[in-house]
Every structure is written in structure tokens, then in C-alpha cells.
Amino acid sequence: MPSSRTAVIVGAGQAGGRTAAHLRKQGWQDRILLLGEEPDPPYERPPLSKEVLSDDADPLTGRLYPPDWYEENGVELRQSCRVERLDLGDRTLDLATGGRESWDVLVLATGCRARLLDCPGADLPGVMTLRTSADAGALRPHLRSGAQVVLIGGGFIGLELAASATARGCKVTLLEARPQLLERALPDRVAALLADRHRRAGVDLRLGAGLAAFEGEGRVQAVRLGDGSRLPADLVVVGIGAQPNVELAQAAGLACDDGILVDSHCCAGGSVYALGDCSRHRDAWLNGPVRLESWENAELAPQAAAKAILGRPEPYGGVPWFWTDQYDVNLQLLGLKQPVEREVLRGDPESGSFLLFGLAGQRVVTAALVNAGRDRRPVRQIIEGRLAVDPAALADPDRPLKQLAKGA
Ligand SMILES: Cc1cc2nc3c(=O)[nH]c(=O)nc-3n(C[C@H](O)[C@H](O)[C@H](O)COP(=O)(O)OP(=O)(O)OC[C@H]3O[C@@H](n4cnc5c(N)ncnc54)[C@H](O)[C@@H]3O)c2cc1C
């Protein structure tokens, strides 16, 4: 008997792949069509800037499911399949290849793309970005020992790339326009420690550095800075953030504001949903709209959307969590950076493992965990529960965080 309804998911990245799985698991019995522009099946991106570049891991090491999974679960996956246009009125979409599909439920999981620089020479061969497995595959051969690599941007991707390129013996210069690394995400103290770790690894880290142009004959050979100086470069990687792929939604008439606007069930209206990096959801815990570019959001939002699609809506939200790995540093962040009244340090930064809490009144609103991932669960409970905590207890390594999370 033919399926009566079709759920079409546009974007076969982490969020799109997880949506297909949750729909099936939670009881969608009809057709699921998963359309992705990339030639690869859904995969997680975090390894791309880490072990794929530092250790020669398979660029698809983060693939979500084995190849047989799609057929076994009745998910029609189409790779290299770009959706060009949506018609919300007659519930159809047009493919770049010329076909047309109808949908009853539409999920947009179009993610982000790397932000590009608009400066002279930005289109020279050898000036690259990192977003996809193909990008990682193209970058890796250039990370040869002794190669002069210039990284533009001291965000998560640029810093992870600095660590990976250094591990391969490259001579790395990292240019950051702001006076601090990861200014919008990290407490000043943690940013300073991270900067120090990069410098100790041999990275020529230049904060407050202005960029003028990329130069070269047929391929990038140098980077010219705002002060007129020149840095020789065999490879440049631009890591200045990502921009949400909203054009498809916008052209179809969906409301967008740096992300497709959705409610706390990931619903954009009617039977149209959006989730993952491309969406700005009304977060039930933060109590406001937020666009998150994180692995965890791409894992959890699909569960919420699937529940809503299947008629069991539960508001989605929680304390945002991000992590990064650089050298011997695993850094985890809970909460979004905001002005805090007080910082509380737990542990000794000299030991390489510590926590830094940001407090508003007696409530912890942010936490940076440096090589202290084991404490993530209780810290999350403290923040999520909006518990009033005694700063002295928080700072005392002999007071178990589990105890404080129970309100004790
Ligand atoms: C190098 C790298 C390292 C990262 N490391 C971390 C980390 O350590 N920790 C962390 O929390 N997060 C990390 N992230 C972020 C995390 O990977 C993203 O938040 C996550 O991938 C978002 O998933 P998504 O499915 O929403 O978007 P994406 O993964 O971007 O997937 C969207 C997909 O949609 C496709 N698409 C777009 N438009 C169309 C269209 N019109 N038709 C068909 N297909 C389309 C795209 O080609 C893409 O395949 C990292 C990201 C990168 C790039």
C-alpha cells in the first residue's frame, strides 16, 4: 500500500539525519525523504577540524549511520541533491536536477556555510575555508611539515585548526582582529590561558591584527596586514564564522532573522519546521529566541521536532553546551556569555584542570570547564535549576558539585 504522507527533510547534515531517525523511532510510518546537497551521507562535523586534520582520520569518521541504515529504516536519502525552491502553498519543492517533490511535512535543516572575506585576493587558490568533509579533504594535503599556514580568525575553527596544523609540523600564524580570542564566547581569563597555550605550541598569535589583502601569482603566497607588513603563506584558511542558509526559506516567505524563526517546537508555522544551525528557536529554558551552532543543538532539536510532528509537542530548550579540543586542552562551555557580577574559580589553572563560574547574584549563569568534563552534569544541573549556591562552596574542591546540584 503506498504511503499516505511524505515528510521531506531538506539538508542531510547532522540535524537532518537525526530528524529522519527520530521521526521513524517515534512512530512516523509513512515516507521520509532526506535531501542533501553534499555528496556524502549525513555526518558530524566536529572531527573535521580535529582528528581528521591532526591524525589523518577518515573525513567521514563522524558519519551518523552505516550505509545500510537508510534502507533498513525506510529513509530515502538523496545525496548531491540541492533543493532550489519551496512552494508553501501547494506543498512542493523543486530540485536543482529538475525534479519536483510534494510534502505533507517539511523540515528545513540547511545548516550554515562558512562566512567569506571580502578583501583583495580572497578568491586566490590556496585561500580556503573549512565546513565540509570535502573542505577537510582538500585542506589536509597542504598541511605539510614546514608549510607556512596563516589562519584568519581566532574562533573555534581557527583555533582547532591552529592546533591540528601545529601537530603536523606547520608554521602557523593566527590573525585575530579583536584584542582577545573567542571574545563573544570565553571569559577573559580562559581566553588568555588559551592564547598562552597556543603561543607555547609555537603559534605566532597576533591579536588586534588588521588584514589588508591576500597576494600571489596564480596562488596565494602572502598575506598583507593593515600595518603594511607581509606574511609569507603557502596556505590561508579563513575561519571568521558561519552564516545560516536561510535563502530558500526566505524566498518561500518564511520569517527569518539571522536564522529561520521557529517556536519552541521548532515549528515555523503549519507543517513547516526548521532546526539545527539554520534556525533561531524560541528556547523554553532561555525564554527567548536563540540561534545555536552546536553539535548538541543538532542532536536535541530533531527530537523536539519529531515529537511535535507526531502530535506530542514538548517545548525545547536548555543550557547551551559547546566544547572544543585544542592540544591537551578540552574546554567545555555551559551557558551563553553575558555580563556577570562575579567569577568563582574552582581548582588551580596551573594544574591544567579547573572550572570558572560566572555568577549573577547567587546563581551560576555560565561555566567554563577546562579539562574537567567529568563535572559537566552537576554543573549543568546547577545552572539549569537556577539554584542559589554559596560561592565559597563552589570554589571549594572538597565540596562535591553533585551535592551542590542537589541544593545541599
Ligand atoms: C569544522 C567544524 C567543527 C565543529 N566542531 C564542533 C565542536 O567541537 N562542538 C560543537 O558543539 N559543535 C561543533 N561544530 C558545529 C556543529 O558541527 C554544527 O552545529 C552542526 O553540524 C549543525 O548541524 P546542521 O545539520 O544544523 O547543519 P550542517 O551540518 O551545516 O548541515 C546542513 C546540510 O544541509 C545542506 N543544505 C543546505 N542547503 C541545502 C539545500 N538547498 N538543499 C539540500 N541540502 C542543503 C548542506 O549542504 C549541509 O550538508 C563544528 C562545525 C564545524 C564546521
Ligand as a Chemical Component Dictionary entry (heavy atoms), coordinates in Angstrom:
data_LIG
# 
_chem_comp.id                   LIG 
_chem_comp.type                 NON-POLYMER 
_chem_comp.pdbx_formal_charge   0 
_chem_comp.three_letter_code    LIG 
# 
loop_
_chem_comp_atom.comp_id 
_chem_comp_atom.atom_id 
_chem_comp_atom.alt_atom_id 
_chem_comp_atom.type_symbol 
_chem_comp_atom.charge 
_chem_comp_atom.model_Cartn_x 
_chem_comp_atom.model_Cartn_y 
_chem_comp_atom.model_Cartn_z 
_chem_comp_atom.pdbx_ordinal 
LIG C1  C1  C 0 34.811 22.028 11.406 1  
LIG C2  C2  C 0 33.711 22.095 12.420 2  
LIG C3  C3  C 0 33.951 21.693 13.729 3  
LIG C4  C4  C 0 32.941 21.764 14.688 4  
LIG N1  N1  N 0 33.206 21.392 15.971 5  
LIG C5  C5  C 0 32.241 21.485 16.914 6  
LIG C6  C6  C 0 32.512 21.119 18.269 7  
LIG O1  O1  O 0 33.622 20.732 18.623 8  
LIG N2  N2  N 0 31.499 21.217 19.176 9  
LIG C7  C7  C 0 30.245 21.656 18.831 10 
LIG O2  O2  O 0 29.358 21.751 19.694 11 
LIG N3  N3  N 0 29.961 21.995 17.541 12 
LIG C8  C8  C 0 30.925 21.921 16.580 13 
LIG N4  N4  N 0 30.652 22.285 15.287 14 
LIG C9  C9  C 0 29.290 22.744 14.950 15 
LIG C10 C10 C 0 28.384 21.585 14.541 16 
LIG O3  O3  O 0 29.057 20.721 13.689 17 
LIG C11 C11 C 0 27.162 22.164 13.837 18 
LIG O4  O4  O 0 26.465 22.926 14.788 19 
LIG C12 C12 C 0 26.267 21.069 13.247 20 
LIG O5  O5  O 0 26.934 20.452 12.184 21 
LIG C13 C13 C 0 24.967 21.651 12.738 22 
LIG O6  O6  O 0 24.268 20.669 12.056 23 
LIG P1  P1  P 0 23.152 21.034 10.966 24 
LIG O7  O7  O 0 22.654 19.736 10.458 25 
LIG O8  O8  O 0 22.222 22.015 11.535 26 
LIG O9  O9  O 0 23.920 21.823 9.819  27 
LIG P2  P2  P 0 25.006 21.304 8.797  28 
LIG O10 O10 O 0 25.894 20.321 9.464  29 
LIG O11 O11 O 0 25.611 22.527 8.204  30 
LIG O12 O12 O 0 24.164 20.531 7.682  31 
LIG C14 C14 C 0 23.317 21.191 6.791  32 
LIG C15 C15 C 0 23.297 20.442 5.490  33 
LIG O13 O13 O 0 22.287 20.990 4.648  34 
LIG C16 C16 C 0 22.750 21.020 3.321  35 
LIG N5  N5  N 0 21.972 22.000 2.550  36 
LIG C17 C17 C 0 21.969 23.353 2.676  37 
LIG N6  N6  N 0 21.127 23.912 1.779  38 
LIG C18 C18 C 0 20.576 22.888 1.079  39 
LIG C19 C19 C 0 19.644 22.828 0.006  40 
LIG N7  N7  N 0 19.091 23.924 -0.517 41 
LIG N8  N8  N 0 19.318 21.613 -0.498 42 
LIG C20 C20 C 0 19.855 20.484 0.030  43 
LIG N9  N9  N 0 20.750 20.477 1.029  44 
LIG C21 C21 C 0 21.112 21.677 1.556  45 
LIG C22 C22 C 0 24.216 21.405 3.496  46 
LIG O14 O14 O 0 24.957 21.084 2.333  47 
LIG C23 C23 C 0 24.590 20.539 4.701  48 
LIG O15 O15 O 0 25.016 19.269 4.316  49 
LIG C24 C24 C 0 31.652 22.236 14.312 50 
LIG C25 C25 C 0 31.411 22.652 12.988 51 
LIG C26 C26 C 0 32.425 22.590 12.062 52 
LIG C27 C27 C 0 32.161 23.063 10.646 53 
# 
loop_
_chem_comp_bond.comp_id 
_chem_comp_bond.atom_id_1 
_chem_comp_bond.atom_id_2 
_chem_comp_bond.value_order 
_chem_comp_bond.pdbx_ordinal 
LIG C1  C2  SING 1  
LIG C2  C3  SING 2  
LIG C2  C26 DOUB 3  
LIG C3  C4  DOUB 4  
LIG C4  N1  SING 5  
LIG C4  C24 SING 6  
LIG N1  C5  DOUB 7  
LIG C5  C6  SING 8  
LIG C5  C8  SING 9  
LIG C6  O1  DOUB 10 
LIG C6  N2  SING 11 
LIG N2  C7  SING 12 
LIG C7  O2  DOUB 13 
LIG C7  N3  SING 14 
LIG N3  C8  DOUB 15 
LIG C8  N4  SING 16 
LIG N4  C9  SING 17 
LIG N4  C24 SING 18 
LIG C9  C10 SING 19 
LIG C10 O3  SING 20 
LIG C10 C11 SING 21 
LIG C11 O4  SING 22 
LIG C11 C12 SING 23 
LIG C12 O5  SING 24 
LIG C12 C13 SING 25 
LIG C13 O6  SING 26 
LIG O6  P1  SING 27 
LIG P1  O7  DOUB 28 
LIG P1  O8  SING 29 
LIG P1  O9  SING 30 
LIG O9  P2  SING 31 
LIG P2  O10 DOUB 32 
LIG P2  O11 SING 33 
LIG P2  O12 SING 34 
LIG O12 C14 SING 35 
LIG C14 C15 SING 36 
LIG C15 O13 SING 37 
LIG C15 C23 SING 38 
LIG O13 C16 SING 39 
LIG C16 N5  SING 40 
LIG C16 C22 SING 41 
LIG N5  C17 SING 42 
LIG N5  C21 SING 43 
LIG C17 N6  DOUB 44 
LIG N6  C18 SING 45 
LIG C18 C19 SING 46 
LIG C18 C21 DOUB 47 
LIG C19 N7  SING 48 
LIG C19 N8  DOUB 49 
LIG N8  C20 SING 50 
LIG C20 N9  DOUB 51 
LIG N9  C21 SING 52 
LIG C22 O14 SING 53 
LIG C22 C23 SING 54 
LIG C23 O15 SING 55 
LIG C24 C25 DOUB 56 
LIG C25 C26 SING 57 
LIG C26 C27 SING 58 
# 
